[in-house]
Amino acid sequence: MLNLSKTPNLRSGEAAALADCVEVMGDSVDELQRSVDELIRSRGGSDFEIEMSNAKTWVSAALTDDDTCMDGFGGMAMNGQVKSTVRRFVKKLAHLTSNGLALVNNYSSSQEHHTLKGDAHLSG
């Protein structure tokens, strides 16, 4: 996207929308890194639910950033090529981020199920 923002003859609205997208995608990378950090810290202890909630929140925020990026291209007369290139990139990124959220959700559910099963075994 950074290379796309250097395309000659961009209209000011396109250049501004691309600059915003680059910034928002940077935020998205930071949020995904926070999620990974939270997963690494997770040890399945008493804070597990909080840690998983935090990880889900960061990945969800990254998905919101994808939408925010595309919002910058709405309603303005834009170069169709620029807009469609950004849309393809953001769509692919949103798909990967959504997969990441699904993985976090599955991991969280499997660990919670394992913990509940273990608790039932201990109390029985």
Helices and strands as residue ranges (DSSP letters): G 4-6, H 12-41, H 48-71, H 80-123
